[in-house]
């Protein structure tokens, strides 16, 4: 059972949308979607477009901004990298850690993801920890084991109060960018596992208050069914969030 009363809609733009396109998106999304007290909307543009997003959304404080990745160190000789502190200075409210594309393409493992969570928390950026199983792991019936390991290792070095400040995204790797969506039952089952593991690592109250998003080929056509699944507090949307009208439809979808 979740206590989250607001629904959360996050857009992960990956390596799409430069500053100009970002400004155009914000203008057209703002015209299509009105702020709602029962919804949080957060967009994760490429880091180079964050300033453009904030400038274009200056009169829409309900549109929050996040960063897709930060370095596991606070500063240093890491060419091309961005620290959590810099993201905070740029006005970022949220930070993804452990997205499957970071894990697969850049080798981010659970231990590194945990260090990124620490840097985000130190900087005052709210982390969204992404976890999820591959198709092979699902077929081998290893969902519980994989989610348990990902969460336990990532949270291992966090203090109890820090553990209570995390948001989670369950993103089955086989559903990301593939057009295959987890069924509402599958999503509910995975969210239940995740919430139980969070309870084990924190306490029941913290776990019940934790926001757990579903991500993986969410689109306007399947959003209502996913939002109706028990324990799904919102969604993390990749491809379908690049279209301002489509993302506006997702954010305005009926829930409950
Ligand atoms: C994602 O990148 O987090 C994601 C869920 O992508 P898509 O919606 O395209 O599957």
Boltz pocket constraint, residues with backbone or C-beta under 6 A from the ligand:
constraints:
  - pocket:
      binder: B
      contacts: [[A, 12], [A, 14], [A, 171], [A, 175], [A, 176], [A, 177], [A, 178], [A, 179], [A, 215], [A, 216], [A, 217], [A, 218], [A, 236], [A, 237], [A, 238], [A, 239], [A, 240]]
      max_distance: 6.0
